[in-house]
Amino acid sequence: MRVRALDENGDMTFGRGSGNFLVDTPAAVAQCILTRLALRQGEWWLDPTAGVAWDTQILGTGTAALRDLAIKEAVLETPGVVSIDAYASAVDPVTRAMSVQMTVTTRYGATSVTTTV
């Protein structure tokens, strides 16, 4: 697996030759997981079915039973992911933000992934 590394703002990195790529590492898979979770279903004009159904399965009322399942499914469908070893999510009703923390086994080793939506 070879992916272009992203900086802290989520922008692609350039100017460092092969240092701009994550190759066969848990970090490469973690970046793919975060990228997959950031894509909302219907956002990509070329394939409106691609992405995570944040609006209908994760955010809003009546989604408590579906949200963790939808996120785990998206993670497990990410290339390079073998299993989710630990998973925790929390919803803050005041800020209306959801945070997810997980430990994932990839074909290159274990990695931790944390994201907030």
C-alpha positions in Angstrom: 0.0 0.0 0.0 1.3 3.4 -1.0 -0.5 6.6 -0.2 0.5 10.3 -0.3 1.0 11.6 3.2 -1.3 14.4 4.4 -0.1 17.2 6.7 -1.9 18.3 9.9 -4.4 20.3 7.8 -5.3 17.3 5.6 -3.5 18.7 2.6 -1.2 16.5 0.5 2.5 16.9 1.1 5.0 17.7 -1.7 8.7 18.5 -2.1 10.2 15.6 -0.1 10.4 13.0 -2.8 9.6 9.5 -1.4 9.2 11.2 2.0 5.8 12.4 0.8 4.5 8.8 0.8 3.4 6.3 3.5 4.4 2.9 2.2 3.3 -0.5 3.8 2.9 1.0 7.3 0.1 1.1 9.8 0.1 4.9 9.4 -0.8 4.5 5.7 -3.9 2.4 6.7 -4.8 4.8 9.5 -4.7 7.7 7.0 -7.0 5.7 4.7 -9.4 5.1 7.6 -9.6 8.8 8.4 -10.0 9.7 4.8 -12.8 7.2 4.4 -14.6 8.4 7.5 -14.3 12.0 6.3 -16.2 11.3 3.1 -19.9 11.8 3.5 -22.2 9.8 1.3 -23.3 11.8 -1.7 -20.3 14.2 -1.5 -18.3 12.7 -4.3 -20.0 13.6 -7.6 -18.5 10.6 -9.5 -20.1 8.0 -7.1 -22.8 9.4 -4.8 -23.1 6.1 -3.0 -19.4 6.2 -1.8 -18.7 7.4 1.7 -20.3 7.1 5.1 -23.9 7.8 5.7 -23.3 10.4 8.4 -26.6 12.2 8.0 -28.9 9.1 8.1 -27.0 6.5 10.2 -24.7 8.4 12.5 -25.8 12.0 13.3 -29.2 13.1 14.5 -31.8 11.5 16.7 -32.7 7.8 16.6 -29.3 6.7 15.3 -27.7 5.4 18.5 -28.2 1.7 17.4 -26.7 2.3 14.0 -23.9 4.8 14.4 -21.1 2.5 15.8 -22.1 -0.3 13.4 -21.8 2.1 10.4 -18.4 3.4 11.5 -17.1 -0.1 12.2 -18.3 -1.3 8.8 -16.6 1.6 7.0 -13.3 0.9 8.9 -13.4 -2.9 8.2 -14.0 -2.2 4.5 -10.8 -0.1 4.3 -8.0 -1.8 2.4 -5.3 -3.1 4.8 -7.6 -3.4 7.8 -7.6 -6.9 9.4 -9.6 -6.2 12.6 -10.8 -3.6 15.1 -9.3 -4.6 18.4 -10.7 -1.8 20.7 -13.4 0.7 19.9 -15.0 3.5 21.9 -17.2 6.4 20.9 -18.9 9.2 22.7 -21.4 11.9 21.7 -21.4 15.2 23.4 -25.0 16.5 23.4 -23.9 20.1 24.2 -21.4 20.5 21.3 -23.2 17.9 19.2 -19.8 16.3 18.3 -19.0 12.6 18.2 -15.6 11.3 18.9 -14.3 7.9 18.0 -11.2 6.1 19.3 -10.1 2.7 18.1 -7.2 0.4 17.9 -6.9 -1.4 14.6 -4.8 -4.3 13.4 -3.6 -3.8 9.9 -1.6 -6.1 7.6 1.4 -4.1 8.6 0.9 -3.9 12.4 -1.4 -2.2 14.9 -2.3 1.5 14.9 -4.6 3.8 16.8 -7.1 6.0 15.1 -8.9 9.0 16.7 -11.4 11.3 15.0 -14.1 13.8 16.0 -17.0 14.8 13.9 
